[in-house]
Amino acid sequence: MSDVGSPQAPVQTPPPQSTSRPLPVIAVWARDLLVSLAISAFIIIFLYQPVKVEGTSMMPGLEDQERIFVNKFVYRWEPIQRGDIVVFRYPRDTSKSYIKRVIGTAGDRIRIENGQVFVNEEALDEDYVPSEYADARSYPEVTVPANSYFVLGDHRTMSNDSRDFGPVNERYIYGKAVFGYWPMEKLGRLR
């Protein structure tokens, strides 16, 4: 028998070999790690900063050694408001940071009579200051200057605040305390 006239199967050529090879698994992990670190650094440097509370001036809401996040970007978009918990550089020693609650904003008239805070002649309802943390100190009326804030600690008997060093200029304020993350039983938004 002859092979003439019988159909031949087409010869298939293998696909061309690629000269590039996939990255090894370690290189992929390293790339992902670097991207994650870059994103984390961006968030910590520009948006949220973890902070450890040192001291008892904001008890019972914030306790000594509690860990919180401070939003460093929020005040670029919204104004500082009465009731905000702010973190700022201590005006008398800018190497130290303090955390206090804003009681008065620019133009507000603040006075304290036997521990009761008055803002523009109205008694301030401070449910965040339990009676065991209140004090009976008085403070003469002051008008908060432009671009400044009157701040007080929630633990009034243990706080070094605007009663001692005066209103805080906004240039010293660098963030708003927004979220507690340690200890776990304190996990959540700050109020």
Backbone as CSV, one residue per row, in Angstrom:
resi,resn,N_x,N_y,N_z,CA_x,CA_y,CA_z,C_x,C_y,C_z
1,MET,0.812,-1.163,0.000,0.000,0.000,0.000,0.850,1.218,0.000
2,SER,0.325,2.162,-0.586,1.057,3.403,-0.770,0.424,4.470,0.100
3,ASP,1.269,5.438,0.500,0.782,6.539,1.349,0.253,7.671,0.497
4,VAL,0.230,7.524,-0.726,-0.190,8.599,-1.607,-1.700,8.729,-1.518
5,GLY,-2.150,9.929,-1.405,-3.561,10.227,-1.412,-4.205,10.124,-0.030
6,SER,-3.499,9.648,0.960,-4.149,9.594,2.266,-3.935,10.936,2.980
7,PRO,-4.948,11.393,3.629,-4.844,12.710,4.295,-3.849,12.641,5.445
8,GLN,-3.107,13.699,5.563,-2.118,13.786,6.633,-2.612,14.753,7.707
9,ALA,-2.347,14.403,8.928,-2.731,15.284,10.028,-1.833,16.508,10.012
10,PRO,-2.392,17.710,10.223,-1.559,18.900,10.228,-0.572,18.845,11.393
11,VAL,0.597,19.302,11.147,1.635,19.324,12.164,1.446,20.595,12.998
12,GLN,1.325,20.426,14.312,1.139,21.575,15.193,2.486,22.002,15.743
13,THR,2.689,23.298,15.703,3.928,23.831,16.253,3.649,24.327,17.663
14,PRO,4.556,24.095,18.580,4.331,24.569,19.958,4.317,26.095,19.993
15,PRO,3.537,26.672,20.969,3.503,28.137,21.080,4.885,28.653,21.416
16,PRO,5.169,29.890,20.997,6.499,30.446,21.274,6.713,30.591,22.779
17,GLN,7.891,30.315,23.215,8.235,30.416,24.630,8.392,31.884,25.011
18,SER,7.818,32.231,26.153,7.951,33.592,26.665,9.324,33.730,27.313
19,THR,9.953,34.860,27.049,11.276,35.077,27.632,11.169,35.589,29.073
20,SER,9.983,36.118,29.481,9.839,36.585,30.858,9.226,35.463,31.687
21,ARG,9.614,35.395,32.929,9.060,34.360,33.788,8.329,35.042,34.942
22,PRO,7.336,34.380,35.516,6.590,35.005,36.606,7.498,35.288,37.806
23,LEU,7.128,36.346,38.552,7.910,36.687,39.742,7.824,35.558,40.756
24,PRO,8.881,35.275,41.417,8.815,34.262,42.476,7.849,34.718,43.573
25,VAL,7.314,33.793,44.303,6.341,34.077,45.356,6.897,35.068,46.372
26,ILE,8.140,34.944,46.737,8.741,35.853,47.726,8.749,37.285,47.211
27,ALA,9.018,37.483,45.941,9.025,38.832,45.367,7.619,39.429,45.390
28,VAL,6.611,38.624,45.148,5.214,39.107,45.195,4.866,39.518,46.619
29,TRP,5.245,38.694,47.586,4.980,39.021,48.980,5.712,40.296,49.385
30,ALA,6.936,40.428,48.969,7.711,41.627,49.299,7.053,42.871,48.705
31,ARG,6.596,42.769,47.463,5.908,43.898,46.827,4.655,44.265,47.619
32,ASP,3.844,43.262,47.985,2.616,43.511,48.734,2.907,44.113,50.099
33,LEU,3.967,43.647,50.746,4.362,44.187,52.038,4.768,45.653,51.916
34,LEU,5.544,45.991,50.905,5.958,47.382,50.703,4.760,48.287,50.417
35,VAL,3.826,47.819,49.610,2.623,48.610,49.329,1.825,48.813,50.618
36,SER,1.667,47.756,51.408,0.941,47.860,52.679,1.617,48.841,53.632
37,LEU,2.932,48.774,53.726,3.665,49.696,54.595,3.526,51.141,54.118
38,ALA,3.555,51.346,52.821,3.401,52.706,52.280,2.011,53.255,52.592
39,ILE,0.989,52.434,52.442,-0.374,52.876,52.750,-0.503,53.158,54.243
40,SER,0.040,52.278,55.078,-0.006,52.483,56.532,0.716,53.766,56.932
41,ALA,1.875,53.997,56.363,2.628,55.216,56.677,1.832,56.455,56.277
42,PHE,1.200,56.422,55.122,0.382,57.556,54.675,-0.744,57.822,55.669
43,ILE,-1.437,56.760,56.086,-2.554,56.918,57.026,-2.059,57.484,58.351
44,ILE,-0.963,56.942,58.882,-0.459,57.392,60.182,0.105,58.810,60.110
45,ILE,0.789,59.143,59.039,1.405,60.468,58.941,0.369,61.554,58.668
46,PHE,-0.599,61.271,57.797,-1.507,62.321,57.360,-2.931,62.214,57.898
47,LEU,-3.397,61.044,58.287,-4.806,60.899,58.661,-5.005,60.532,60.130
48,TYR,-4.645,59.328,60.510,-4.884,58.848,61.869,-3.575,58.472,62.535
49,GLN,-3.434,58.911,63.778,-2.221,58.613,64.523,-2.607,57.879,65.807
50,PRO,-1.973,56.741,66.084,-2.230,56.092,67.370,-1.529,56.867,68.488
51,VAL,-2.230,57.020,69.615,-1.709,57.806,70.730,-2.005,57.062,72.028
52,LYS,-1.074,57.136,72.968,-1.297,56.573,74.301,-1.621,57.727,75.248
53,VAL,-2.744,57.619,75.946,-3.146,58.642,76.915,-2.264,58.469,78.148
54,GLU,-1.654,59.565,78.572,-0.830,59.543,79.771,-1.394,60.533,80.773
55,GLY,-1.882,60.025,81.877,-2.460,60.868,82.905,-3.939,60.581,83.092
56,THR,-4.495,61.243,84.099,-5.888,60.966,84.488,-6.818,62.153,84.272
57,SER,-6.375,63.178,83.583,-7.175,64.404,83.465,-8.440,64.247,82.628
58,MET,-8.549,63.163,81.846,-9.750,62.973,81.028,-10.603,61.804,81.523
59,MET,-10.353,61.345,82.738,-11.180,60.275,83.308,-12.582,60.808,83.570
60,PRO,-13.606,60.013,83.501,-13.608,58.577,83.290,-13.653,58.170,81.808
61,GLY,-13.831,59.118,80.917,-13.925,58.785,79.484,-12.653,58.203,78.919
62,LEU,-11.516,58.767,79.274,-10.213,58.275,78.830,-9.351,58.031,80.060
63,GLU,-8.853,56.822,80.167,-8.057,56.461,81.330,-6.567,56.466,81.000
64,ASP,-5.754,56.539,82.043,-4.308,56.497,81.883,-3.896,55.224,81.151
65,GLN,-3.018,55.345,80.174,-2.478,54.256,79.360,-3.449,53.721,78.311
66,GLU,-4.606,54.333,78.162,-5.543,53.919,77.115,-4.965,54.297,75.751
67,ARG,-5.249,53.490,74.749,-4.769,53.761,73.391,-5.928,54.254,72.541
68,ILE,-5.677,55.333,71.800,-6.716,55.937,70.960,-6.123,56.303,69.602
69,PHE,-7.019,56.574,68.659,-6.608,57.126,67.369,-7.008,58.594,67.331
70,VAL,-6.103,59.403,66.809,-6.341,60.831,66.637,-6.450,61.111,65.141
71,ASN,-7.545,61.749,64.735,-7.721,62.136,63.334,-7.008,63.470,63.145
72,LYS,-5.945,63.465,62.350,-5.148,64.668,62.141,-5.605,65.485,60.940
73,PHE,-6.583,64.985,60.224,-7.002,65.628,58.978,-8.359,66.316,59.090
74,VAL,-9.170,65.925,60.063,-10.566,66.346,60.141,-10.733,67.869,60.191
75,TYR,-9.827,68.564,60.867,-10.005,70.013,61.011,-9.598,70.803,59.777
76,ARG,-9.185,70.127,58.748,-8.994,70.799,57.459,-10.331,70.964,56.747
77,TRP,-11.311,70.135,57.150,-12.617,70.128,56.464,-13.745,70.661,57.320
78,GLU,-13.619,70.585,58.627,-14.690,71.058,59.502,-14.081,71.828,60.664
79,PRO,-14.853,72.751,61.232,-14.303,73.551,62.337,-14.267,72.758,63.642
80,ILE,-13.400,73.171,64.528,-13.366,72.611,65.881,-14.641,73.073,66.587
81,GLN,-15.303,72.144,67.268,-16.581,72.460,67.899,-16.530,72.207,69.396
82,ARG,-17.423,72.876,70.102,-17.554,72.653,71.535,-17.892,71.178,71.756
83,GLY,-17.195,70.548,72.698,-17.408,69.136,72.990,-16.388,68.214,72.349
84,ASP,-15.666,68.696,71.324,-14.623,67.875,70.696,-13.512,67.590,71.700
85,ILE,-12.978,66.381,71.633,-11.793,66.040,72.423,-10.607,66.242,71.493
86,VAL,-9.754,67.203,71.838,-8.651,67.573,70.951,-7.297,67.220,71.574
87,VAL,-6.334,66.989,70.700,-4.959,66.769,71.112,-4.158,67.955,70.602
88,PHE,-3.355,68.536,71.478,-2.621,69.755,71.108,-1.267,69.782,71.794
89,ARG,-0.405,70.604,71.257,0.902,70.824,71.869,0.704,71.810,73.033
90,TYR,1.241,71.441,74.160,1.138,72.273,75.355,1.768,73.632,75.047
91,PRO,1.009,74.730,75.199,1.531,76.049,74.810,2.808,76.470,75.531
92,ARG,3.029,75.994,76.755,4.220,76.402,77.505,5.437,75.514,77.245
93,ASP,5.214,74.359,76.615,6.307,73.438,76.274,5.822,72.572,75.114
94,THR,6.099,72.992,73.898,5.532,72.332,72.717,6.089,70.926,72.467
95,SER,7.021,70.470,73.304,7.478,69.087,73.172,6.488,68.123,73.826
96,LYS,5.527,68.667,74.605,4.516,67.847,75.282,3.175,67.991,74.566
97,SER,2.406,66.909,74.581,1.053,66.939,74.023,0.043,66.741,75.140
98,TYR,-1.080,67.451,75.032,-2.176,67.335,75.988,-3.428,66.915,75.237
99,ILE,-4.353,66.328,75.983,-5.654,65.972,75.430,-6.720,66.543,76.367
100,LYS,-7.632,67.328,75.813,-8.679,67.984,76.606,-9.943,68.120,75.755
101,ARG,-11.025,68.527,76.422,-12.307,68.753,75.749,-12.495,70.253,75.500
102,VAL,-12.954,70.597,74.297,-13.221,71.995,73.959,-14.514,72.429,74.656
103,ILE,-14.413,73.502,75.421,-15.562,74.048,76.139,-16.045,75.333,75.477
104,GLY,-15.105,76.130,74.975,-15.468,77.401,74.351,-14.672,77.654,73.095
105,THR,-15.319,78.283,72.121,-14.666,78.647,70.861,-14.488,80.164,70.812
106,ALA,-13.831,80.645,69.797,-13.528,82.076,69.675,-14.780,82.926,69.861
107,GLY,-14.671,83.922,70.718,-15.779,84.837,70.983,-16.672,84.415,72.138
108,ASP,-16.598,83.162,72.569,-17.413,82.707,73.704,-16.933,83.350,74.992
109,ARG,-17.883,83.638,75.875,-17.559,84.122,77.214,-17.694,82.948,78.180
110,ILE,-16.599,82.623,78.847,-16.544,81.459,79.743,-16.323,81.938,81.168
111,ARG,-17.095,81.370,82.092,-16.820,81.568,83.512,-17.240,80.316,84.251
112,ILE,-16.622,80.123,85.414,-16.917,78.949,86.232,-17.229,79.437,87.635
113,GLU,-18.389,79.038,88.141,-18.805,79.398,89.503,-19.017,78.128,90.302
114,ASN,-18.178,77.928,91.317,-18.257,76.744,92.171,-18.316,75.449,91.358
115,GLY,-17.545,75.385,90.291,-17.476,74.190,89.472,-18.454,74.146,88.306
116,GLN,-19.469,74.976,88.311,-20.445,75.009,87.213,-19.914,75.913,86.099
117,VAL,-19.795,75.337,84.886,-19.269,76.082,83.741,-20.417,76.817,83.050
118,PHE,-20.176,78.086,82.740,-21.141,78.899,81.994,-20.498,79.338,80.686
119,VAL,-21.208,79.148,79.592,-20.757,79.589,78.279,-21.791,80.586,77.772
120,ASN,-21.369,81.827,77.583,-22.267,82.901,77.138,-23.493,82.999,78.045
121,GLU,-23.235,82.968,79.356,-24.244,83.109,80.412,-25.185,81.918,80.554
122,GLU,-24.961,80.830,79.822,-25.796,79.634,79.962,-24.993,78.524,80.620
123,ALA,-25.610,77.874,81.626,-24.944,76.765,82.305,-24.750,75.622,81.313
124,LEU,-23.555,75.087,81.298,-23.224,74.000,80.384,-23.563,72.666,81.042
125,ASP,-24.360,71.853,80.350,-24.703,70.518,80.840,-23.563,69.581,80.456
126,GLU,-22.852,69.081,81.447,-21.663,68.262,81.200,-21.864,66.852,81.747
127,ASP,-22.611,66.032,81.023,-22.880,64.663,81.465,-21.627,63.791,81.454
128,TYR,-20.566,64.242,80.814,-19.304,63.503,80.772,-18.447,63.751,82.003
129,VAL,-18.898,64.634,82.912,-18.175,64.899,84.160,-19.028,64.403,85.324
130,PRO,-18.803,63.166,85.789,-19.553,62.679,86.949,-19.242,63.517,88.191
131,SER,-20.135,63.512,89.141,-19.973,64.366,90.325,-18.667,64.092,91.073
132,GLU,-18.203,62.834,91.098,-16.953,62.542,91.815,-15.719,63.100,91.107
133,TYR,-15.864,63.566,89.854,-14.749,64.155,89.119,-14.863,65.679,89.013
134,ALA,-15.953,66.226,89.466,-16.160,67.681,89.425,-15.388,68.336,90.570
135,ASP,-15.194,69.629,90.464,-14.581,70.363,91.564,-15.397,71.624,91.817
136,ALA,-15.031,72.339,92.855,-15.786,73.527,93.237,-15.031,74.807,92.927
137,ARG,-13.994,74.721,92.098,-13.224,75.920,91.769,-14.052,76.892,90.954
138,SER,-13.754,78.152,91.126,-14.359,79.199,90.305,-13.275,79.784,89.413
139,TYR,-13.719,80.407,88.341,-12.793,81.015,87.384,-13.481,82.261,86.839
140,PRO,-12.787,83.397,86.834,-13.440,84.624,86.372,-13.758,84.560,84.878
141,GLU,-14.718,85.368,84.481,-15.139,85.351,83.072,-14.012,85.812,82.150
142,VAL,-13.842,85.054,81.052,-12.896,85.413,80.001,-13.621,85.273,78.671
143,THR,-13.184,86.089,77.728,-13.678,85.945,76.360,-12.584,85.240,75.579
144,VAL,-12.972,84.146,74.910,-11.989,83.359,74.162,-11.533,84.184,72.958
145,PRO,-10.211,84.391,72.813,-9.700,85.201,71.697,-9.931,84.519,70.338
146,ALA,-9.783,85.301,69.285,-9.901,84.765,67.925,-8.893,83.640,67.729
147,ASN,-9.279,82.644,66.958,-8.429,81.500,66.628,-7.952,80.723,67.856
148,SER,-8.736,80.752,68.925,-8.355,80.054,70.154,-9.542,79.282,70.720
149,TYR,-9.217,78.392,71.680,-10.234,77.521,72.276,-9.971,77.384,73.766
150,PHE,-11.047,77.364,74.543,-10.967,77.144,75.984,-11.181,75.656,76.200
151,VAL,-10.214,74.977,76.801,-10.272,73.525,76.964,-10.198,73.150,78.437
152,LEU,-10.924,72.100,78.799,-10.897,71.582,80.160,-10.780,70.065,80.126
153,GLY,-10.139,69.501,81.150,-10.124,68.060,81.318,-11.429,67.630,81.963
154,ASP,-11.862,66.417,81.695,-13.113,65.924,82.282,-12.966,65.624,83.773
155,HIS,-11.759,65.298,84.219,-11.499,65.069,85.640,-11.015,66.399,86.213
156,ARG,-11.959,67.246,86.544,-11.660,68.646,86.857,-10.700,68.831,88.015
157,THR,-10.719,67.943,89.008,-9.821,68.124,90.148,-8.382,67.735,89.824
158,MET,-8.170,67.017,88.704,-6.832,66.523,88.357,-6.335,67.059,87.022
159,SER,-6.895,68.151,86.535,-6.570,68.606,85.191,-5.822,69.929,85.175
160,ASN,-4.766,69.963,84.392,-4.051,71.192,84.077,-4.604,71.620,82.719
161,ASP,-5.365,72.702,82.682,-6.094,73.051,81.464,-6.162,74.568,81.288
162,SER,-7.121,75.062,80.515,-7.200,76.503,80.224,-7.380,77.347,81.478
163,ARG,-7.826,76.757,82.573,-7.900,77.508,83.832,-6.498,77.869,84.318
164,ASP,-5.511,77.060,83.896,-4.131,77.282,84.331,-3.274,77.985,83.281
165,PHE,-3.429,77.595,82.004,-2.556,78.160,80.959,-3.306,78.988,79.924
166,GLY,-4.578,79.238,80.131,-5.356,80.095,79.233,-5.845,79.370,77.986
167,PRO,-6.569,80.088,77.132,-7.070,79.485,75.892,-5.920,79.002,75.005
168,VAL,-6.190,77.974,74.210,-5.189,77.364,73.337,-5.395,77.876,71.915
169,ASN,-4.335,78.408,71.331,-4.403,78.871,69.949,-4.549,77.673,69.022
170,GLU,-5.327,77.825,67.953,-5.593,76.699,67.048,-4.337,76.140,66.383
171,ARG,-3.280,76.921,66.300,-2.057,76.408,65.658,-1.418,75.287,66.474
172,TYR,-1.750,75.185,67.776,-1.221,74.113,68.617,-2.047,72.830,68.514
173,ILE,-3.267,72.930,68.034,-4.162,71.767,67.961,-3.839,70.982,66.700
174,TYR,-3.541,69.702,66.874,-3.180,68.913,65.697,-4.088,67.721,65.449
175,GLY,-5.142,67.537,66.228,-6.028,66.428,65.922,-7.200,66.310,66.867
176,LYS,-8.129,65.468,66.450,-9.335,65.172,67.213,-9.276,63.706,67.629
177,ALA,-9.431,63.448,68.927,-9.475,62.072,69.423,-10.812,61.469,69.003
178,VAL,-10.753,60.364,68.257,-11.997,59.838,67.679,-12.321,58.401,68.053
179,PHE,-11.319,57.583,68.372,-11.600,56.153,68.514,-10.645,55.520,69.513
180,GLY,-11.191,54.785,70.469,-10.369,54.045,71.409,-10.222,52.609,70.944
181,TYR,-9.001,52.071,71.059,-8.811,50.696,70.619,-8.161,49.788,71.662
182,TRP,-7.694,50.337,72.785,-7.140,49.506,73.837,-7.296,50.196,75.162
183,PRO,-7.751,49.507,76.180,-8.085,48.098,76.253,-9.353,47.764,75.450
184,MET,-9.497,46.499,75.127,-10.570,46.068,74.236,-11.956,46.428,74.767
185,GLU,-12.150,46.446,76.065,-13.483,46.786,76.602,-13.828,48.256,76.363
186,LYS,-12.849,49.069,75.987,-13.097,50.483,75.674,-13.126,50.733,74.163
187,LEU,-13.126,49.667,73.369,-13.123,49.774,71.909,-14.353,50.539,71.432
188,GLY,-14.150,51.572,70.626,-15.277,52.311,70.056,-15.005,53.792,69.945
189,ARG,-16.016,54.489,69.404,-15.921,55.947,69.230,-15.878,56.648,70.562
190,LEU,-15.131,57.743,70.591,-15.053,58.550,71.807,-16.167,59.580,71.782
191,ARG,-16.682,59.868,72.952,-17.714,60.909,73.045,-17.366,61.905,74.110
